Amino acid sequence: MHQVETLALLLAAVGIVGVIAERYKAPLPMMLIFAGILLSVIPNGPEIELDPELIFFVILPPLLYIEAYQTPWKRLKDVGDLVSAQAFGLVI
């Protein structure tokens, strides 16, 4: 039950960060990284430990879907070669 509560709190935090990112026209992934860093430097803060499969199957897909849905086709077409090169290069 502890993981469910922790996951619910983290998803609520993602929602709050999403609203802040939308208001200030900032990229959501960068704001989430910044929020994670802030959460990690809290002295005597909570120790959050989640199953990696939970993150991979529950949290990551909606974030990727949102960013993919909001990316304009023209912009993706302009950087398509760079994205492809990085995707293949980083996997290898």
Summary of the structure (lengths in Angstrom):
residues: 92
radius of gyration: 15.9
end to end distance: 38.8
largest distance: 46.3
contacts: 184
relative contact order: 0.10
helix: 78%
strand: 0%
